[in-house]
Amino acid sequence: MKRLLLALVVVVAALAATAGWLWYQYGHAPIAIASPPATVTIARGSGAIAIARQLREGGVDVEPLLLRAALRVRGDDGRMQAGTYRIEAGTTLERLLDRLVAGDVIFEEIRIGEGWTFRQLRAAIDAHPELAHDSRDLTEAELLARLKLSHEHPEGLFFPNTYRFARGTSDFEVLGQAADLMRRHLEAAWERRVPDLPLTSPYELLILASIVEKETGLEEDRRRVAGVFVNRLRIGMMLQSDPTTIYGMGESFDGNLRRRDLRTDTPHNTYTRGGLPPTPIAMPGEASLLAAANPAESRELYFVSRGDGSSQFSETLDAHNRAVREFQLRRRPAAEGASR
């Protein structure tokens, strides 16, 4: 009997020692890291043993059986999230598992600039090394279908912003976020539009906002620029916007807009065609959307760049021509366009 009790005591003591060691290894002992901080990518669908292997390949020494046991005790088996993690020196197994379950991954960023075209957006996405390029080989129509966007042309449908994402995220995730954010900002601007705005749909507001975006970067001029184009739309006057005409020229534009270019008809040439162009010409930001929805009240029909980023606005052609002679005579001949 004494031998049996002694053996039982030894077993209990051994179990207690093992439990204590495991508890120390789980909650207190720092994980051995070859070259801290370590960067480890956990593949989607990985189980505990596979994750332990991926950690070890990244220089983080975790015992697979201990990792699996800890997850089962925690009730987190199968809940760890894929992604790329930065593991700092001094990290315990408990803290590591907390991060893997929470998906505390390294985030990357991509900036989409105001006034960018869709071509520029797509080039930036295709060039980002940490995105999964699932859209790269798709046509514009195929891309729009994947994103469930009903428009025939992608221009202007994506909101300029800085987007954060985990390494290996599909580029469709970023594009989807940008499209959803533009939809929400456009809807908000449309709801706040002035009652007599000569636009029939949010899409027309998007088109006008894109022109405002390309015509000026000066905050105090946005509503006045929008007002000029709204005034022209109200009286049936051609918009005569250089940026729309340049957009219609596509890759043939060499940086110099000539008189013959103004006379060459394209769907986006607002010197040869009345009304708004058929699509946006860029991605407008929130300020341009709100300016297009709430243009300045005026009788101004013209504006010309002063050369310092601001514009000189005029109500008559004579006043506009004087402003052109004052501010742009040495750069190019005078014209009647709204933005010349």
C-alpha positions in Angstrom: 0.0 0.0 0.0 2.8 2.4 1.0 4.5 1.7 -2.3 1.3 2.3 -4.2 0.8 5.6 -2.4 4.4 6.6 -3.0 4.0 5.8 -6.7 0.8 7.8 -6.8 2.5 10.8 -5.1 5.4 10.6 -7.6 3.0 10.5 -10.6 1.0 13.4 -9.2 4.2 15.4 -8.6 5.4 14.6 -12.1 2.1 15.7 -13.6 2.1 18.8 -11.5 5.7 19.6 -12.6 4.8 18.9 -16.2 1.7 21.1 -16.0 3.8 23.9 -14.3 6.4 23.6 -17.0 3.8 23.7 -19.8 2.1 26.7 -18.1 5.5 28.5 -17.9 6.2 27.7 -21.5 2.8 28.9 -22.6 2.4 32.1 -20.6 5.9 33.2 -19.4 8.8 31.8 -21.4 9.8 33.9 -24.5 9.7 32.0 -27.8 13.1 31.5 -29.3 13.5 33.7 -32.4 16.5 33.3 -34.7 16.7 37.0 -35.8 14.0 39.1 -34.1 11.8 40.6 -35.2 10.8 37.7 -37.4 8.3 38.0 -40.3 6.2 34.9 -40.8 3.4 34.3 -43.4 0.7 31.9 -42.3 -1.0 30.3 -45.3 -4.8 30.2 -45.6 -6.3 27.0 -44.3 -3.3 25.9 -42.3 -3.8 23.7 -39.2 -1.8 23.8 -36.0 1.0 21.5 -37.2 1.4 23.4 -40.5 1.4 26.7 -38.6 4.2 25.5 -36.3 6.2 24.5 -39.4 5.7 27.9 -41.0 6.7 29.6 -37.8 9.9 27.5 -37.6 10.7 28.2 -41.3 10.5 31.9 -40.4 12.8 31.5 -37.5 10.3 31.2 -34.7 10.9 28.0 -32.7 7.5 26.6 -31.5 7.0 23.0 -30.6 4.1 21.7 -32.8 2.6 19.4 -30.2 2.7 22.2 -27.6 1.1 24.6 -30.1 -1.7 22.2 -30.9 -2.3 21.4 -27.2 -2.5 25.0 -26.3 -5.0 25.7 -29.0 -7.2 22.9 -27.9 -7.2 24.0 -24.3 -8.0 27.5 -25.4 -10.8 26.3 -27.7 -9.1 28.2 -30.6 -8.2 25.2 -32.8 -9.1 26.2 -36.4 -9.6 29.9 -35.6 -6.1 31.2 -36.5 -6.1 33.6 -39.4 -3.9 33.7 -42.4 -1.6 36.6 -43.1 1.9 38.0 -42.5 2.9 38.6 -38.9 5.8 40.4 -37.3 7.0 38.4 -34.2 9.0 40.5 -31.7 11.6 39.3 -29.3 10.1 38.4 -25.9 6.8 37.1 -27.4 5.3 34.3 -25.4 3.2 31.4 -26.9 0.1 32.9 -25.3 0.7 36.3 -26.9 1.5 34.7 -30.2 -1.7 32.7 -30.2 -3.7 35.8 -29.2 -2.3 37.6 -32.3 -2.9 34.6 -34.6 -6.5 34.3 -33.5 -7.1 38.1 -33.7 -5.5 38.3 -37.1 -3.0 41.0 -35.9 -1.2 41.0 -39.2 1.2 43.4 -40.9 -0.8 45.9 -43.0 0.4 47.5 -46.2 -0.9 50.6 -47.8 -1.8 51.8 -51.3 -2.6 55.4 -52.1 -5.1 56.3 -54.8 -4.7 60.0 -55.7 -7.4 62.6 -56.4 -7.6 63.3 -60.1 -6.1 59.9 -61.1 -7.5 58.2 -64.1 -8.5 54.5 -64.0 -5.4 53.8 -66.0 -3.2 55.3 -63.3 -5.1 53.4 -60.6 -4.7 50.1 -62.3 -1.0 50.7 -62.9 -0.5 51.4 -59.2 -2.4 48.3 -58.2 -0.6 46.1 -60.7 2.8 47.4 -59.4 2.2 46.9 -55.7 4.3 43.9 -54.6 2.1 42.9 -51.6 -1.2 42.5 -53.5 -2.4 39.3 -55.1 -3.0 40.5 -58.7 -6.2 38.7 -59.5 -7.4 41.4 -61.8 -4.3 42.0 -63.8 -5.2 39.9 -66.9 -8.9 40.9 -67.0 -10.4 43.3 -69.4 -12.2 46.4 -68.0 -15.6 44.8 -68.7 -14.6 41.6 -66.9 -13.2 43.6 -64.0 -16.5 45.6 -63.7 -18.5 42.3 -63.9 -16.4 40.8 -61.1 -17.0 43.9 -58.9 -20.7 43.8 -59.8 -20.6 47.4 -61.1 -23.3 48.0 -63.7 -21.4 50.8 -65.6 -19.9 50.2 -69.0 -16.8 52.3 -68.2 -14.7 52.2 -65.0 -13.5 55.8 -65.1 -14.4 57.7 -61.9 -16.0 54.8 -60.1 -13.3 54.4 -57.4 -12.7 56.8 -54.5 -9.3 58.3 -54.1 -8.0 57.4 -50.6 -5.3 55.5 -48.8 -6.3 51.8 -48.3 -4.7 49.4 -45.8 -4.6 45.7 -46.4 -2.9 42.5 -45.2 -0.1 41.1 -47.4 -1.4 38.8 -50.0 -4.8 40.4 -50.2 -6.6 40.2 -53.5 -6.5 43.4 -55.5 -10.3 43.0 -55.9 -10.6 43.7 -52.1 -9.0 47.1 -52.6 -10.9 47.8 -55.7 -14.1 46.8 -54.0 -13.5 49.0 -51.1 -12.7 52.0 -53.4 -15.8 51.4 -55.4 -18.0 51.1 -52.3 -16.5 54.3 -50.8 -17.1 56.2 -54.0 -20.7 55.0 -54.2 -21.3 56.2 -50.6 -19.7 59.6 -51.1 -21.5 60.1 -54.4 -24.9 59.2 -52.8 -24.2 61.6 -49.9 -23.3 64.4 -52.3 -26.4 63.7 -54.5 -28.6 63.9 -51.4 -27.1 67.3 -50.5 -27.4 68.8 -54.0 -29.1 72.2 -54.6 -32.7 71.8 -55.9 -32.2 73.4 -59.3 -29.0 71.5 -60.4 -29.2 70.8 -64.1 -28.2 67.2 -63.6 -30.4 64.1 -63.9 -28.5 61.4 -62.0 -25.7 60.8 -59.5 -23.6 59.6 -62.5 -23.9 63.0 -64.1 -22.8 64.6 -60.8 -19.8 62.3 -60.8 -18.9 63.4 -64.4 -19.1 67.1 -63.4 -17.1 66.5 -60.2 -14.4 64.8 -62.2 -14.1 67.9 -64.5 -14.0 70.2 -61.4 -11.2 67.9 -60.0 -9.1 68.3 -63.1 -9.7 72.0 -63.6 -8.5 73.2 -60.2 -6.8 72.0 -57.1 -7.5 75.2 -55.1 -10.1 74.6 -52.5 -11.6 78.1 -52.7 -12.1 77.9 -56.5 -13.9 74.6 -56.7 -17.4 75.8 -56.2 -16.8 78.7 -58.6 -15.4 76.4 -61.3 -18.5 74.1 -60.7 -20.7 77.2 -61.0 -19.2 78.2 -64.4 -20.0 74.7 -65.9 -23.5 74.6 -64.3 -24.2 78.0 -65.7 -23.2 76.8 -69.1 -25.3 73.7 -68.8 -28.3 75.8 -67.9 -28.1 77.9 -71.1 -27.0 75.2 -73.4 -23.5 76.6 -73.9 -20.6 74.2 -74.6 -18.5 73.4 -71.6 -15.2 73.9 -73.6 -13.1 72.2 -71.0 -9.4 71.5 -71.8 -9.2 68.4 -69.4 -12.1 66.7 -71.1 -10.7 67.2 -74.5 -7.3 66.0 -73.4 -8.9 62.9 -71.9 -10.6 62.2 -75.2 -7.2 62.3 -76.9 -6.0 59.4 -74.8 -2.3 58.4 -75.2 -1.9 60.6 -78.3 -1.7 63.7 -76.0 1.9 64.8 -75.8 1.5 67.5 -73.2 0.7 70.3 -75.6 -3.0 71.1 -76.4 -3.2 72.6 -79.9 -6.0 74.4 -81.7 -6.4 71.5 -84.1 -6.9 69.2 -81.1 -9.8 71.4 -80.0 -11.4 70.9 -83.4 -10.8 67.2 -83.6 -14.1 65.5 -82.5 -14.1 62.8 -79.8 -16.9 61.8 -77.4 -15.1 63.8 -74.7 -14.3 66.9 -76.7 -16.5 69.5 -75.1 -15.4 72.0 -77.7 -17.2 70.0 -80.5 -20.0 68.4 -78.4 -22.5 70.0 -76.1 -23.4 68.9 -72.6 -21.4 66.7 -70.3 -19.0 64.1 -71.7 -20.3 60.5 -71.6 -18.1 59.4 -68.7 -16.0 60.9 -65.9 -12.5 61.9 -66.8 -10.9 61.1 -63.5 -11.5 60.1 -59.9 -12.9 63.1 -57.9 -12.4 63.5 -54.2 -15.0 64.5 -51.7 -14.4 68.2 -52.1 -15.1 68.1 -55.8 -18.2 66.0 -55.4 -19.6 68.5 -52.9 -18.6 71.4 -55.1 -20.4 69.9 -58.1 -23.5 69.3 -55.9 -23.4 72.8 -54.5 -21.9 75.1 -57.1 -21.4 78.8 -56.3 -24.3 81.1 -57.3 -23.0 83.5 -59.9 -23.4 84.6 -63.6 -19.8 83.6 -64.4 -19.3 81.8 -67.6 -15.5 81.8 -68.0 -12.3 81.3 -66.0 -8.6 81.4 -66.8 -5.6 80.2 -64.9 -3.5 83.0 -63.3 -0.5 80.8 -63.4 -0.2 80.4 -59.6 -2.9 77.7 -59.2 -5.8 80.2 -58.8 -8.2 81.3 -61.5 -9.6 84.6 -62.8 -13.4 84.3 -63.3 -15.4 86.4 -65.7 -19.1 86.9 -66.6 -18.5 88.1 -70.2 -16.4 87.1 -73.1 -14.8 90.6 -73.3 -13.7 90.4 -69.6 -12.5 86.9 -70.2 -10.4 87.8 -73.2 -8.8 90.6 -71.2 -8.0 88.1 -68.4 -6.5 85.8 -71.0 -4.3 88.6 -72.4 -3.2 89.5 -68.8 -2.4 86.1 -67.6 -1.8 83.8 -70.5 -1.0 85.8 -73.7 2.7 84.8 -73.6 1.9 81.1 -73.1 -0.9 80.5 -75.7 -3.4 82.4 -77.9 -6.7 83.5 -76.4 -9.8 81.3 -76.8 -13.4 81.3 -75.7 -13.3 78.1 -73.6 -14.4 78.1 -70.0 -11.0 76.9 -68.8 -8.7 78.7 -71.1 
